[in-house]
C-alpha cells in the first residue's frame, strides 16, 4: 500500500521510513512488542494526494468491508 503514496512519515520511536517506503523497526521495546503481538505504529500520509488519480482527479475513498 505505501509504495503509491508520495510522502510517508512516522513519529513512532525506533521506526524509520526508508526512501523505498519500507519501515525499519530497530527499537528493542518495539521488537519485543512485535514478538508479543502487541506492536502498533502510527503512519501519516496525505490521503487527498493518495486518492488523486494520474489525471489529477480526486477519487472517493472506498467503503471498508
TAZINOR-V817429 format. One record per helix or strand of 3 or more residues. SS is the DSSP state (hx for helix, st for strand). FROM is the first residue (numbers start at 0). TO is the last residue. Records with the same first field share a line. If there is no record, write none. Layout:
# TAZINOR-V817429
SS=FROM-TO, FROM-TO
This chain:
# TAZINOR-V817429
hx=1-3, 27-35, 46-49
st=14-16, 22-24
